[in-house]
Amino acid sequence: MNPKPFEYHAPKSVAEASSLAEKYGTDAKFLAGGQSLIPLMKLRLLSPSHLIDLGRIPGLSYIRDEGHDLAIGALVRMGEIARSDLVRRHCPILSQCAHQIADPLVRNMGTIGGNLSHADPTNDMPAVMVAAGASIVAASGGGSRVIPAGDFFVDTFTTALKGTEVLVEVKVPIGPTRRGAYLKLERQAGDFGIVGVAAVLEMSSDGRCAAAGIALTGVGPTVVKAARAGEILKGAKPDKNVIDRASRAAAEEAQPSGDLRGSAEYKRAMVETMTARAIQAAVRRQAER
Ligand SMILES: Cc1cc2nc3c(=O)[nH]c(=O)nc-3n(C[C@H](O)[C@H](O)[C@H](O)COP(=O)(O)OP(=O)(O)OC[C@H]3O[C@@H](n4cnc5c(N)ncnc54)[C@H](O)[C@@H]3O)c2cc1C
């Protein structure tokens, strides 16, 4: 099926995009890589009358080392994240996650801003952002604000962005003591995951976790922050007993429902297994810089 007719707008600035969104309200949608929006329009599950293409706005496609953060512009494609040496060196969990998203065709079009703004509970990047304690920068004609990733994902396909706000940047904390891993259980390579787990650990010199973030993909209405799992790891040496307790807590915190990918019981069991593996992988990883 083809989408219903729509009017196409190509603003040259975030302020212009935002004012178009204000003008057309719920009749308008921002367009980035189109990898989620266009299929929905083709299926006529969404039929906006106005598409506001962010792709012509200069200055939204960069990956920068800002010392304590890796700053990533909203229009950076998943493929660029997967291939970036800077990302691999400073924040390998991001490369690892990007590599597991769909296939090269989708990765070469889909953007980080779109992956997060779409807030699909089976999209992979939200869990990495929540586990890493990332910040999301939203801008409109009226200025910008920073939203912690933990507050950004509100519900299925719903974020804290206001209708006129554009996600312009993501800031992911980096540092020599941080370790992270994202593991995804999928039926075949390139699928949306049955379950995904992001684990980010801040290690202290005595081998304890000074802080830990665990977040889950595909087992709730939106990304699930497994806060109790993180608390169990905090201040502890990540030995088998601690990892087992944290993984069990993550499984209890998951809110899975049964679907074509598996029953709720199966997904909960997989959260426990995948959380243990993600924490172990994070512990094993070399310092991220
Ligand atoms: C076959 C296939 C398989 C896929 N598999 C996976 C997978 O395994 N894992 C995964 O994570 N994803 C997967 N995806 C989704 C893919 O990652 C999309 O690229 C992503 O969800 C949306 O990014 P986009 O840039 O294409 O956004 P678009 O499709 O252009 O937009 C998506 C939504 O976000 C809004 N939006 C986009 N950018 C912004 C912004 N900067 N500010 C505010 N709002 C914005 C749009 O208005 C729209 O509502 C798959 C997609 C396809 C087609």
The ligand as a Gaussian input file, in Angstrom:
#p B3LYP/6-31G(d) Opt

LIG

0 1
 C       13.006000      -4.112000       8.837000
 C       13.305000      -3.270000      10.049000
 C       13.916000      -3.863000      11.128000
 C       14.218000      -3.106000      12.266000
 N       14.840000      -3.716000      13.317000
 C       15.189000      -2.976000      14.399000
 C       15.887000      -3.565000      15.488000
 O       16.216000      -4.749000      15.502000
 N       16.194000      -2.767000      16.551000
 C       15.881000      -1.433000      16.587000
 O       16.212000      -0.763000      17.557000
 N       15.220000      -0.854000      15.561000
 C       14.869000      -1.585000      14.481000
 N       14.199000      -0.982000      13.443000
 C       13.795000       0.424000      13.585000
 C       14.917000       1.338000      13.089000
 O       15.987000       1.323000      14.025000
 C       14.455000       2.776000      12.886000
 O       15.464000       3.397000      12.167000
 C       14.194000       3.633000      14.091000
 O       13.202000       3.056000      14.908000
 C       13.665000       5.010000      13.690000
 O       14.696000       5.834000      13.222000
 P       14.480000       6.725000      11.937000
 O       15.604000       7.681000      11.875000
 O       14.276000       5.846000      10.766000
 O       13.152000       7.540000      12.330000
 P       11.810000       7.808000      11.527000
 O       11.217000       6.538000      11.067000
 O       12.030000       8.865000      10.516000
 O       10.927000       8.426000      12.722000
 C       10.442000       7.608000      13.760000
 C        9.638000       8.472000      14.741000
 O       10.494000       9.334000      15.476000
 C       10.176000      10.719000      15.246000
 N       11.476000      11.398000      15.133000
 C       12.523000      11.007000      14.368000
 N       13.588000      11.770000      14.616000
 C       13.210000      12.674000      15.548000
 C       13.888000      13.725000      16.218000
 N       15.182000      13.987000      15.987000
 N       13.198000      14.465000      17.114000
 C       11.889000      14.201000      17.375000
 N       11.197000      13.201000      16.779000
 C       11.859000      12.452000      15.874000
 C        9.344000      10.733000      13.977000
 O        8.424000      11.815000      13.970000
 C        8.628000       9.397000      14.063000
 O        7.503000       9.503000      14.900000
 C       13.886000      -1.714000      12.305000
 C       13.266000      -1.115000      11.198000
 C       12.979000      -1.876000      10.079000
 C       12.322000      -1.211000       8.893000

